[in-house]
């Protein structure tokens, strides 16, 4: 394949605290290794990138860096050459919205209009009005990891107070834009069949416009560390605290059920706890403060070390468009317990114990089962790592991306 000039757009790409930054770093690196010239054009927070990938910053106000009105107002005042997007961003956040996808899309559209020397543009899930304009000028592919309608649905279900429900409608107001834009996108890549089904149903996209390509994982990085001993009663999970979609409540309740039988059992949570938030209150209510340890803003090396020292991994999510924690645990040969929802069974196949969502008793029973017959589940975990190596390696996946990119370029030239 000829070497291309590729732009990857990402409205935010934090290197810690979510899959967006992980995906942007990995896919840009994979395409660069294949010889393509790759620019990542990102809003803040910015990603950590492979040395041969260029980062182009499209600064917004980055208002979610602080929750102080005074500090947010300072960000607006201090920005030079303010645009209408800056004022829109500030006002939207003031009223409880999340405008970054829309404002980034507008900024990206202006940038691409003035820098049109790219062979293809790949957008990482902004699904914004600006993408429609970019699609008219250059070959364009939208990445939709999963429709955010699922996040909205689960947060509404978890909301008990009217005030909180109203705040969720304000926050997710960007979905109106995405539901208008997504059906107009002519080429979409999504990482699972489950996500494809959701995109068709909730965004009303045509099936022919959507291609399923799994995300990848570098199994040479995510692997058991030789010589590191697993703590026999350590559980590990990855979850954003106070995000209902991740189902952390049920892992915590399962831990409580196991404590009498296994006094040394404890849980490592890769994620950040919100001070005085729902998760902290639940931990205090269950009286498990000394059994739960949160690890946030940690490197990939530190994550692998945590997996290597754990005996059971739990993914208690209520929905996953593509569950990185699933394949990370499998790649590190940790016996895995995961919910049987959305993309998770696609990823695990027979190499995990699958449980019903919102069922802490099933999680506890499954952990007990692993503890009581560890060798059996360790052997299953070894096979799970092989599944990751064969099914989710970036070399294979990058070739699939290249096929879609070539096809898109050919189609665009015919127009």
N, C-alpha and C positions, 0 to 999 in steps of 0.2 A: 504494500500500500504506500502511496506517495505520502511524504511527510507534510503535515498540515499545521496551520496556525489556528489554535483553538483557544476560545475564551470561555471560562467557566464563571458564571455569575452566582453570587451567594449573598443574600441580603444580610446574614450574620453567620459567623463561622467560628464561634468560640472553640478554642482547642480543648477546653475542659467543659464538662457539664452537658453533654448531649451528642447525638449522632451526626449533626450537621457538619461540625468541624472535622470529625473523623472521616466522614464521607468525602468532603472536599479535599482533604489532604491525600487520602488514598487514591481517589480517581485521578486527580491531577498528577500524582507521582506515577501511577500506572501508565497513563498516556504519554508522559514525558519519557519514561524508560523505553517506550516503543519508538522514540525518536521524534515525536511531535513537539512543536513549540507551544507551551501552555502558559497562558496568563490566567490567574485567578483574580477576578474583579469583585471585591467584597466590601460590604458595609461593616461597621464595628459591631461586636468585638472581632478582631482579625484572626485569621488562622495561622497555625504553624505549618510551613510548607517545606517540601523537598527542595534541596539546594538549586536545582535547575528550573524550578517553577517560579515565575515572576508574580509578585503580589502588587496589584494596583488597588489603592485604597479609594473608596468612594465615601468619604466621611458624611455621616448624618450627625444628629445631635447626641446619639448614644444615651438617651434619657434614662434607660433602665439600668444604667450604671449606679444610679442613686435613686432614692425614693423621697428625697427632700425637695419640696417645691422651690425653695430658695436656690438650691444647687442646680436644679433643672432650668430655672429662669436664667441663671448665670451662664449656662451653656448656650442658651439662645442668644443672649446679649453679646457674648464674647465671640460668637462665630462671625467671621468676616464674609462679605459678599453673600449675605443671606438671600435665599430664594423663597418663593411661595411655598415650596415643599417644607422648608424649615418651620415656617409659621404653622402650616397644616399639621406637621409632626408634633409640635409643642401643644397645640390646642387639642388634638386628638388624644394625646396621652393625659392631658389635664382632665379630660372627661372620661377617662378609663378605657380608652381604646388601645389597639396595637397597630400603629400605622406603618411600621417599618417595611413591610412587603410592598405596599403601594408607593411609598416615597423612594425606596431603593429602585423600584422598577422605573420610575420617572427619571431618576438620576442616571441609571444604566442606559436608558434609551438615548439620552442626550450624549452620553459618553460614546456609545457605539456609533451614533450618527456622525460624530466627529473623528472616529477611529474605526473605519469600516474595512480594515485590511485583514479581517479574520475569515477563515474558510468556513467556520461553523461556530455557533454560539450555543452553549449548554447552560440552562438556568436551573439552579438548585431550589426549586419549590417556592419561588415567590408568587408565581401564578398571578401576575399583576398586569395592569393595563399596558405598561411599558413593553411587556413581552409581545403583545399583539403587534405593536409598531416595529419592533426588531424583527419579528418573523416576516414582515413584508419586505425587508431589505436584505436579509441574509439567511442561509440555511440555519434552522433553529430547532432545538430539542429541549423539551421541558422534563425535568426529573420531578416526579411526584412520589415521595416515599410512602405516603398514605394520605387519604383525604382527612383534613383536620376536623371534619364534621364528626368523626368518632371521638376526638378529644372533647369537643363541645357537648356531645350527647352524654358522655360519662360524667363530665363536670356538672351538668345540670342535674343528673340523677343523684349525685352526691351532695347537691346543695339543699340544705334544709331551711334556710332563711330566704325570704323574698328579696331582701337587700342583696344577698350574694348572687341570687339568680339574675337579678337585673345587671349586676356587675359583669356577669359572664356574657350576657347578651351584648354589652358594650365592648368587652374585650374581643369577642369573636365576630365583631361586625365586619371584619375583612372577608369573611366567608361569602358575603354578597358579591364582592368583587371576584373572588375565585370561582364562584359558580357561573359568573358571566364569562370569565376569561377561558376557563379550562375547555369548554366545548369547542372553542375557536382554535385551540392549539392542534396543529396537524401531526405532530410527532411527540409522543410521550413515552418515557421509559419509567418503569416502576419495578421494585425489587421482588415482588411476590405475586402469585396468582390471586391471593386474598386481597391485596391492595388493588389489583386490576379490577376485581369485581366491585370493590367499594367505589372506585373512580367512575366506573360505568353507572353505578346506581345513584350515587350522591351528586356527581358532577355532570351527569348526562353526556359523557363523552362516548364517541363511537369506538367500538371494540377494535376496529381495524387500525385506529390511530395509536394503539397502546401496545408496547412490547415489554414483556417481562424479562429482565436481566437481573439476576441476584447481585447483591453487593458482595464484595470480597473481603477476605481477611488474610493477613500475612501469617501463616502458620509457623514460619521460621521465627517469628517474634512471640506469638501466643503459643507457648509450649510449656510442658512441665519443666521446672528448673531441676536439673540433675543435682542430687545430693540434698535437696530441700525436703524436709519431713513434713507431712501433712498433720495438722492438729486434728486428732480423731473426732472432736466434737465441735469443729468450727463450720458454721454455715456461712454462705456468702450470697449476696444479692446486689443487683444494681437498680437503683430507683431514685427518681427525683422526689424528695419528700413533698407531701401535700399535693401531688399530682395524682388524682384518683385513677387515671388510666393505668398506672404502673402497679396498682394493687398491693402496695407495701403493707397496708393494714393486715392483710391475710397472712403474710409471712411473719409479722410481729405476733399475731394471735396464735399462730402455729408454734412459734418459739415458746410462748407461755405454756402451751399444752405439754411441751416436752421437758420442761424444767424439773419436774418432780422425779421423772424416770431417769433423766440424764442431767445431773446437777452441773456438769461442766459445759453443757451446750451453750453456745453464744453465737451471735450473728454480726457479721461485718456487712455494712451497707456502703456500697460505693455511690456516694451522692452526698448532698448537703442538707442538713436539717434546718428548717425555718424556725427561728427563735419564737417561742410561744405559739407556734402553729399547731395544726391538727395532729401531725405525727408526734410532736413532742408531748402533747397532752395525752395521746393514746399510750405512749410509752410509760408515762407517769401513772396513768390509770391502771395499766397492767402490772405495774411495779417491776419492770424489766430494765430499769435504767442501767444497771450494772452488767447487763447481758447484750447490749446493743452498742455498736461502735461505728460511727460515721467517718468515712474517708473521702475527702473532696479535694478538687484541684490537684490531682495526682497524675503522674506520668504513666505512659504505657508500660514502662518497665516496672513501676510500682504496682500497677494493676495485675500484671502477670505474676508478680511475687505473691500478691494476696491470693490469687487463684491457686497457686502452687502450694500454699500453706493451708488450703481449705479442703474439707472432706466432702461437702455437698454444696452444690449451687442450686439456688431457687430463682425461678422467673415466674412471679405470680401476677403478671400483667393481665389486664382485661382486654387489651388489644395491642398488637405489634404489627406495623406494616412490614418491618424487617427487624428482627430482634438481634442486634449486635451482641447483647449479653448471652444469648443462647449459643451462638457459634464461638464466642470467646471462651465460655466455660467448656464447651465440647473440645475446642482446640487444645485447652490446657488439661484435658483428661480428668475433669472433675465430674463425678456422677451428678446427673442433672435431673431436677424435678421442675416441670414447667406446665403451664396451663395449656389446655387443648383448644386454644382459640386462634382465630385469624391465621397468620403466616407460620405460627410456631410449629405445628405438626409438619408443615412443608420442610422446615429446616431440620428438625430433629430426626424425622423418620422414626425408626424403632429404637433409637439410641438414647432415649430419655424416658423417665416415668411421667406420663401425662395425667394431669388432674383437672377437675372442673374448676372454672373461675369462681372466685369469691368463696372458696371452700377451704377454710383453714384446717378443718379436721382431716381432709384428704392430704393436705400438705404434711401435717404432723405424722399421719400414718405412713406416708411415703418415706419421710426422713427416718422414722423408726425402722422401716423395712431395709433401708440402705445400711443403717448402723448395724443391724443384726446379721446382715449377709454381705459385708463390704466387698469381699473378693469378687463375688458375682457381678456387682455393679461397677467395680473397677474395670473388669474385663469388657463390659459394655462401653464404658467411657473410652477405653483404648480404641475400640471400633468407631466410636463417635468422632474421635480426632481424625481418623482416616477419611471419614465422610467429609469433614471440613477441607482436608487437603485436596481431595478429588473434586469436590463440588463447588468450592468457594475460593479457588485460587485466582489471583488477579490476572495472571497471564491469560487464562482461558476467558475470563470475563472481559478483559480489555479487547480481545479479538471480536467479541460479540458487539461491544461498543463501536469498534471500527467498522463493522459491517453496517450497522445502523447509520453511522455518520456518512459513509460512502453513498448509501442509498439516498439519504436526505440531500446530499450535494447534487446527485444526479437528477433527482426530482425537481430541485430548485432551478437547475439550469434549463430544464424543459419548459418551465413556466414563462 
